[in-house]
Amino acid sequence: MNSLTYQNVHNQFKLNGFQLNREDLCRVAYSFIKEGEDFEKPVGDFLLDWFDSKDYIEMQTSGTTGAPKIITVSKQAMVNSALATGDFFDLHPGDKALQCLPVKYVAGKMMLIRAMILGLELEFVAPSSHPMLHDENVYDFVAMVPLQAQNSLVELKRVKKLIVGGAKINSALEKALMKLKTEVWETFGMTETITHIAAKHVGEKAYTVLPNVTISYDDKNCLVIHAPSISDEIIHTNDIVELVNENQFVFLGRMDNVINSGGIKLIPEQIEEKLSCKITERFFISSIEDKELGEKVVLVIESEKYDLDENLFENLDKYEKPKEIIFIPKFKETSFGKVIRNESFK
């Protein structure tokens, strides 16, 4: 793809205003580990891992769809991912970026790598739910999770391009983001694909894949990812999709979540889409065992119990209508704010 390797640091790369080369970054890493704040120590650990003699990094998955696990990722694949992001989002040396994601996970690591490889000027702040609150800078490129974007709607006028990932953008946040002058993208990916392999403008249905990625689907309509520059193996996912063409797809839901109710297969995410404008609290569609149907559809709402409008389900098909409503005071979630469905009520 290119001659750049993980040993390179772009000569225009800056961290919090300081131009740093590889040797400088190793000194900074030791300083972070020895006397840095809690959020700086993982950065120090990562930088030393990045510049060591090994050609791979060990990373922890987020645990959204199962127990978190450690996987091994090629450093060169991470460089290739950074370059593809730079091409797709038209990033240039000297562009100013904000790093506000935890470096413990791949999304935070990749913001650092993009900056070092592409020559971005990176401002590095403690990960928080309101990362731009005390920050007056203007940024060309920022990555956030939905909760951070929700809390930064006022400040986002100072961001030219925002990518949002880690969890789905709900309809209310989507509408708010569409009103901004900021160019906002929702990303699609996982740890195994080294963050995103596709993105779409908020408000659009179809995701477009990044450079050097092609897609297909298997006999279950689940997405299959061909990305030779970031993975030697073809990546088989549990994401049910509708292919628009070889470069675009619409995400329908996860195979793990599919409900078989009386022989009818239902995709919870599609039912949730129909209800998204009618329920203000966080919610999801799931199922519980039923003697007659095998599984019956249930609506799970993050709230104390209250009476719902009787017209709430008027847009749903007969089989989509929940047979029971369950109220949960607080959902369980990943560090990115993504709801862990099964652990929240089962």
Disulfide bonds with the S-S distance in Angstrom:
none
